[in-house]
Structure formats: C-alpha cells, structure tokens
Amino acid sequence: MSELNNKISIFGVGPKIFISICPFLIIFGYIEYVFHPVFIFPLNYYWMVIIGSILLTSGIFMFVYSERVMSSAYNSSSLATSKIYAYIRHPMYASWVYGILPGIFCFLNSWIFLLNLIAFYLIFKIFIKEEEKYLLKEFGKDYEHYRKNVNAIFPKLSKYKPKE
C-alpha cells in the first residue's frame, strides 16, 4: 500500500485482522479444550443457542448490508458516508465485534472465547491505521471531516452530515 495508485481491497485490512486473530482462537480453543467445564456459561445451552442465533444472524446481516453499501461506493471510487456508514466508519469490522464472534462463542458455550473480542479490537486498532492512512490520501479533507465526526466501531446516535 505504499503507492496511492494501488487501490485497497474492498475488504480493507480485514484479511490481515483475520489472520492475526487466528493464533488467539487456537490458544483460547486449546485452553477451553483442556479446562472445558471451567469456562461454560452459567446459562442453559438452549438460551445460548437462541442468543447466539440472534447475534450471528444480526452480525451477518450487518456485514452483508455494509459490504453492499461499500461495494457501491468502492465501484464508483467514492467515500461511503451514507446509510450505516453515516453512524459508524467501519461497520464490517463492527459486525464481527457485535454479532458474528459473540454469536459463535455462544454456540461454543464458553466465555473464554469472549477474550478473542479484546484481541480482535486490539488487532483492529493496529491494522486500521493502514486503511485510514489510505483513505486519508485517497479522499483528503472529506475523509478527515468524516473521521472526526463518525466513530470507528462504536456508533454515534447522531447521523453524519457531510460538509458542504
């Protein structure tokens, strides 16, 4: 990504984040395997499946919806700032934090996997700098204004209004 003319993938730094989180999944999976009964959620598994299904479904929906909005902007080489992007800068990554990973962890019925959310967020904070640097070079002051007014992962209740 050293050259501006190298267009970033529609998935941004997502693949780098995923590859970086894999060792944590393996480590926590091994710990869960060795000490299984210790980490079981103190909730009936039936409820864990229901909660997991709701979280996973909403996370997948958020990811697909975000990708479709992004795809339209990406194909026209414009900055996505409308719809879900008016409330959150990185909704595809947020979908993993709010829905997909917690949903999967509910199905696994082990709270130790929730530690992966912390690892995911820290890895996200490291790699997102690369994506944001690219977007700043690509869209300049428009992206700077957008970045100052819209949170990365935790949505604001107020809708983003582009400067005129």
Secondary structure, DSSP 8 states (H G I E B T S, - for coil): --STTS---TTTTHHHHHHHHHHHHHHHHHHHHHTGGGGB-SS-HHHHHHHHHHHHHHHHHHHHHHHHHHHHHHHTT----SGGGGT-S-HHHHHIIIIIHHHHHHHHTBGGGGHHHHHHHHHHHHHHHHHHHHHHHHHHHHHHHHHHHS-SSS--SS------
